Amino acid sequence: MTDTFLDNSGRFCVFRTGQDWYGISALAVRSVVPRPLITPMPHSDPSLIGICHLQNEFIPAVSLQAVTNIQYETTADSQQQMIILLSHKGPWGLLIDEAATLAELEVSISTLTDQNDPWSRVLMGSASWQNNVLQVLDPVAICQYTTRLLDMFWQTGQRNEPQLSCS
């Protein structure tokens, strides 16, 4: 993991999906864009919505709702946004409902990691912003978590499909 992304104070991109609020290090965010046209990937895990062409690059588009496995009403597709995150192998997109702001947050680092729950490693900690409690995501861990989901899906389907790569 990169320490630059894991500083517990500093600027974070604050965003919402469903009724849940999240934060992620601003250093991991390349941009926030309106939802681009996304081409679905056949025979793929639901977390991978598809691939989009943005700024002369093909970018995998991931659904935070599918990754978290939480069912809730989302904003209409035409109103959604995508956070373009940086990884060691290139950019990837996280589909969200609303990017609210860049904010200075004081993050309470979580020391509870459940080895049986890989999602707990994605949650770096929590913070508050405008009377909302945010779950602060570790940008490296969420990319790795999503990659593992896709790898497991493609292995069980015995398919040789393209992969999202974070390291």
Backbone torsions as a table, in degrees:
resi	resn	phi	psi	omega
1	MET	NA	151.1	-179.2
2	THR	-94.8	122.4	-179.1
3	ASP	-59.9	-30.0	180.0
4	THR	-57.2	-37.9	-178.9
5	PHE	-79.7	-15.1	-170.9
6	LEU	-108.3	13.8	176.1
7	ASP	-61.6	135.1	-174.5
8	ASN	-86.9	3.3	171.4
9	SER	-140.0	153.3	-179.1
10	GLY	137.4	-163.7	-176.0
11	ARG	-88.4	134.7	179.6
12	PHE	-130.7	146.2	170.8
13	CYS	-81.9	120.9	-179.5
14	VAL	-100.7	128.7	-178.2
15	PHE	-146.4	165.1	-178.3
16	ARG	-126.6	143.6	168.3
17	THR	-139.5	126.9	-169.5
18	GLY	61.8	-134.5	177.3
19	GLN	-96.3	-1.1	-175.1
20	ASP	-93.5	140.2	178.6
21	TRP	-106.3	142.7	-177.7
22	TYR	-135.0	162.3	171.2
23	GLY	-137.3	149.1	176.4
24	ILE	-145.7	143.5	-177.1
25	SER	-50.0	130.2	178.7
26	ALA	-62.9	-24.1	178.9
27	LEU	-67.5	-20.7	179.9
28	ALA	-90.7	-9.2	-174.5
29	VAL	-98.7	122.2	175.3
30	ARG	-83.4	-42.7	-179.7
31	SER	-167.0	168.8	170.9
32	VAL	-124.6	127.9	-175.5
33	VAL	-131.0	156.5	170.7
34	PRO	-60.1	152.3	-178.8
35	ARG	-54.1	119.4	177.6
36	PRO	-80.1	172.3	172.6
37	LEU	-66.4	125.3	-176.1
38	ILE	-115.1	126.7	176.6
39	THR	-91.6	118.9	-179.0
40	PRO	-61.7	150.0	176.1
41	MET	-99.5	115.3	178.7
42	PRO	-63.2	146.3	176.2
43	HIS	58.0	40.5	-178.0
44	SER	-115.1	158.4	173.3
45	ASP	-61.5	145.1	-179.7
46	PRO	-59.3	-20.7	179.7
47	SER	-67.9	-28.2	176.2
48	LEU	-93.5	104.5	-179.0
49	ILE	-68.8	-37.5	-179.6
50	GLY	159.2	-156.3	-178.4
51	ILE	-122.6	138.4	175.6
52	CYS	-122.8	157.8	177.2
53	HIS	-107.9	115.8	-174.3
54	LEU	-142.7	129.3	177.8
55	GLN	50.7	47.4	177.7
56	ASN	63.4	24.6	177.4
57	GLU	-133.5	149.6	170.4
58	PHE	-93.3	123.9	-172.6
59	ILE	-123.6	128.9	173.8
60	PRO	-68.4	136.9	-179.5
61	ALA	-110.2	121.8	-175.5
62	VAL	-112.6	139.7	177.0
63	SER	-92.6	117.6	176.6
64	LEU	-63.7	-35.0	178.0
65	GLN	-60.3	-45.5	179.4
66	ALA	-68.6	-38.0	-179.7
67	VAL	-64.5	-43.1	-178.8
68	THR	-78.0	-17.3	-179.7
69	ASN	61.7	31.8	177.9
70	ILE	-107.7	128.3	179.8
71	GLN	-90.7	126.8	177.9
72	TYR	-161.0	164.6	177.2
73	GLU	-75.4	133.0	176.8
74	THR	-109.9	166.7	176.4
75	THR	-66.1	151.0	175.8
76	ALA	-54.8	145.7	-177.8
77	ASP	-49.0	-40.7	-176.4
78	SER	-66.9	-17.5	-179.9
79	GLN	-101.4	-9.6	-177.2
80	GLN	-71.6	164.8	178.3
81	GLN	-129.7	167.9	177.1
82	MET	-131.3	129.3	172.4
83	ILE	-90.0	124.1	176.7
84	ILE	-91.8	114.6	-177.5
85	LEU	-103.9	150.7	179.1
86	LEU	-96.2	142.0	171.9
87	SER	-135.8	174.3	-178.5
88	HIS	-63.9	-25.2	-177.9
89	LYS	-103.4	3.7	178.7
90	GLY	129.8	178.3	-176.3
91	PRO	-77.2	155.9	172.9
92	TRP	-148.1	158.1	-174.0
93	GLY	-111.8	140.2	176.5
94	LEU	-115.7	115.3	-177.4
95	LEU	-76.6	128.5	-177.9
96	ILE	-133.9	171.9	176.9
97	ASP	-90.1	-37.8	-176.1
98	GLU	-157.5	126.8	169.2
99	ALA	-92.5	121.0	-173.1
100	ALA	-90.5	-49.2	-173.3
101	THR	-172.4	171.3	162.7
102	LEU	-101.0	128.1	-174.9
103	ALA	-138.6	148.7	170.4
104	GLU	-76.1	122.1	-179.6
105	LEU	-125.3	145.0	170.2
106	GLU	-102.2	112.2	-173.2
107	VAL	-95.5	130.9	170.4
108	SER	-85.8	109.8	-176.6
109	ILE	-70.3	131.0	177.7
110	SER	-82.5	130.4	176.6
111	THR	-104.5	0.6	-179.2
112	LEU	-93.7	110.6	175.1
113	THR	-122.9	120.5	178.8
114	ASP	-92.7	114.3	-178.2
115	GLN	-59.6	-24.1	178.7
116	ASN	-85.2	-7.6	-178.7
117	ASP	-125.1	92.2	-177.9
118	PRO	-59.3	-25.8	179.6
119	TRP	-62.8	-30.2	-178.6
120	SER	-62.7	-24.8	176.9
121	ARG	-75.8	-20.9	178.9
122	VAL	-75.3	-32.2	-178.3
123	LEU	-81.4	106.4	-179.3
124	MET	-71.3	-34.4	-178.5
125	GLY	168.5	-155.1	179.8
126	SER	-138.5	162.4	178.7
127	ALA	-154.3	169.0	175.2
128	SER	-120.1	147.9	179.4
129	TRP	-151.9	122.1	178.6
130	GLN	44.7	54.8	178.7
131	ASN	63.5	18.6	175.3
132	ASN	-114.9	139.9	173.4
133	VAL	-92.1	125.3	-178.3
134	LEU	-103.1	142.4	166.4
135	GLN	-91.7	122.1	-178.1
136	VAL	-95.4	123.0	-175.0
137	LEU	-94.9	142.0	173.1
138	ASP	-84.6	114.2	-174.3
139	PRO	-62.7	-34.3	178.6
140	VAL	-70.8	-45.1	-177.1
141	ALA	-66.7	-36.8	-179.8
142	ILE	-68.9	-35.7	176.4
143	CYS	-65.9	-45.1	178.7
144	GLN	-63.5	-41.1	179.5
145	TYR	-61.5	-47.0	-179.8
146	THR	-64.1	-40.5	177.9
147	THR	-60.5	-42.5	178.3
148	ARG	-63.0	-40.8	177.4
149	LEU	-58.7	-47.1	-178.8
150	LEU	-65.8	-41.7	178.8
151	ASP	-60.9	-44.7	179.9
152	MET	-62.6	-42.0	-180.0
153	PHE	-62.3	-47.3	-177.2
154	TRP	-70.3	-31.3	176.7
155	GLN	-68.9	-42.5	-179.8
156	THR	-69.7	-29.5	177.1
157	GLY	-86.2	-4.1	-179.0
158	GLN	49.8	44.2	180.0
159	ARG	-108.5	151.4	176.6
160	ASN	-108.6	82.4	-175.9
161	GLU	-106.9	163.4	176.7
162	PRO	-64.5	154.3	-175.4
163	GLN	-123.8	148.4	169.7
164	LEU	-78.8	131.5	-176.8
165	SER	-125.5	132.1	-175.8
166	CYS	-113.2	-17.3	-174.8
167	SER	-131.4	NA	NA
